[in-house]
Amino acid sequence: MGLIVYGASLSPFVRKTRVFLAEKGLAYTLEQVNIFPPPDWFKEISPLGRIPVLKDDATGATLPDSSVICAYLEKTNPTPALYPAKPLSYARALWLEEYADSELAGNIGMGMFRPVVVNKLMGKESDRAAAEKTLTEKLPRYFDYLNKEIGAKEYLVDDTFSIADIAVATQFANFNHTGFKLDAGAYPNLDRYVKAIHARPSFAACIAEESKMISKLGL
């Protein structure tokens, strides 16, 4: 079956992996997995019980964690390169990936996406007040940083699309799914950048698919 991605479409980390695969031009199958709670068989291939997990039928390997998966795919399919070649640029891209995967994901995911979207998925009322509190009290410093980092550039590192852009932009897809929007007046560079990255075919296909799911929730 080639490459199989186990995960849920609305996960920013599953999307990160899917975008990476699309940018590499690699075919794959997405197998939906609900981790609330994860099935027993999934725990055997994901020790932390998290998504995504990649299975490569060519080697029989199963790899958990989006960062590990993307690094593996870069090594096995080096063209087009999605990690910078220059040492400092490579390190910079890894830093921005970590920044997005930890700090940005923690605040957007737990502070906005979970109370608004995940609550709905679990049959609860959306807590938009909690999301609004996160947006006004916690996220500005992250938005300020990224607004400054992108500046007038098209991409975050070396003006070349990379893992840094994928990792950052996937978090903003979840942000947009909550129904809130970036303040273009306060963060003009970041707003322009996110819209451009989300317009890439790799992102646009995922977001269009997910938007249909979101619309069914009545958000």
N, C-alpha and C positions, 0 to 999 in steps of 0.2 A: 504493500500500500504506500510505500515511499515515506513521506514525513507526515506525522500525525501530531496535531496540537490539541492537548487536553486542557479545556478551560471554559470560561464563560465570556461571551462576546463583550459584555459591558465592563469587564475588568480592564483597567488601563494597561496592565502588564501583558494581558493576552493580546490586546490591540497593538502594543509595542512589538510583540513577536510577529504578529500577522503583517504589520507594516514592513518590518524588516524582511520577512520572507517575500513580500510583494516587490519590494525594491530590488531584491536579488533575482527576481523572476523565477522563484521556486514554487512549484506546485505543492499543495499540502491539503490535508483533510482536517477540519475542525470538529472535534468531538466535544459536545457540551458536557460540562461537569458542574454540578451544584455542590458547593463546598459548605453548605449550611444544613447539616454537617457533611463532610466529605464521605463518600462510600469507602468501605474497608479496602477494596482493591486499589483505590487511588492512594491511600496512605502508604501502600507498599512502594509506589514509585515517586511519591512526594513526601519525604520524611517530615516536613513542616506542615503538610496539609494545605499547601498553597498552590495557586495556579499562576502561570501555565506550567505544563510539563510537555516536553517534546520527545516523541519516540521516532527514532530513525531506523526504519526497517532494514536499511542497508547494513547497519552494524549491530542492530538489536539493542542499541543503547537507549536509555531513557534519561533525560536531563531535566531537572527541575530548575526554576528561577529564570526569569526573562533575561537577565544580564548574562548568565551562563549560557543560555540558549543562543543568544545573539553572538557572543564571542565564538562559540562553536561553529555557527553557520558562517561566520567571517573566515574562519580557518579552512573550512571544507569547501567554501564557495567564495573565493577572494575577490571576484569581479561581479559587479562594481564594488569598489572598496567603500565601506561605510564606517570605517575607523581611520582617522588621519594617520599618515605615514611618519610624519616628523615627531620625534619623541615628546617635545613640549606640547604640541597640538594634540597628540594622542592622550597625554595626561590630562589636558584641559577638557577633552571630550568625556573622559571617564569621570572627571570631577562633576561635570554638568549632568551626566547620567545619574550619578549617585545623589546629587542634589535634588533632582527630579524624583527619583525613586524613593527617597526617604522623606525629606522635608516637604516637598511640594505634594507628594502623594499622601503623606500623613495628614496634612491640613485640608487639602481638597477632598480627599477620599473620606476620611473620618469626620471632618468638620462640616462638609457640605453634601457630598454624594450619598453618604450613608443615611443621614437624617431625611433627605429629600427623596432619593430614588430607592435605596435599599429598603427603607421603611415601607414604601408602596409595594415593592416586590414581595414583602413578607406580610402583606395584608394590614399594615398599620397606616396611620395618618402621617403625611409628610410634616416634618418639623422645620418649616421655612425660617422660623425665628432663630433656631440654632444655626442654620446655614448663614443667615444674615449676620449673626454675631461673629462667625468665623471670617466672613468676607470683610467686615469692617475693622475687626480687632487683630486678626492674625495674619491675613494674607497680604496686606499692603507692603510689608517689608520684603516679601518674596517677589511681588510684582515690581517693586522699585528696583530690586537687584537685577531682575531679568530685563526690565526696560532699559536699564543702563548697559547691560551686557550686549544686547542686540544692537543698540544704537541705530545707525542707518544701514547696517549690514543686512544681507539676505539670509545668511545662516550664522549660527553661533560660533563656529570654529573654522578659520581659514576660508571663509566664504564658499564652503563646500558642504553639501548636505551630508549629515553624519548621524551616528548614534545619539549624539547630543540633542539634535533637533527632534529625533523620534521620541526620545525619553521625555523631553520637556513638553512637546506638543500633545502627546497622548494624555497627559494629565489635564490639559485644557479641554480636551474632548469631554472628559467627565465633568469638568466645571460647567461647560455649556449645556450638558444634559440636565443639569439642575434647573435650568431656566434663567439663571443669572448670567449677566454679560460683563465683560471687561469694560471698564471706564476708559473709552478711547481718548478722552480729554486728559486724564491723569496719566495714562500709560500708552501714548500713541505708537511708540516703537514696538512694544509688545503686542498690541492689538493688531497692527499691520502684519507683523511676523506670524502670529498664530493663524490668522486668516489665510495667509499665503501657504503655510505648511499644510493646513487642513484641506486646501484646494488640490494638493497633489493627488493623483489617482489612487495611490496606495492608502492614503488616509480617507479620501472622499468615499471610497467604496465601503469601508468599515463604518464610517459615521452615518452614511445613508441607511445601511442595514440596521444599525443600532437605533436610529431615530424612529424607525417604524415600531421598535419595541417600546421606546419611551412614550410614543404617542398613545399606545394602548393603555398606558398607566394613567392617562388623563393629566399629565403634567404640562 
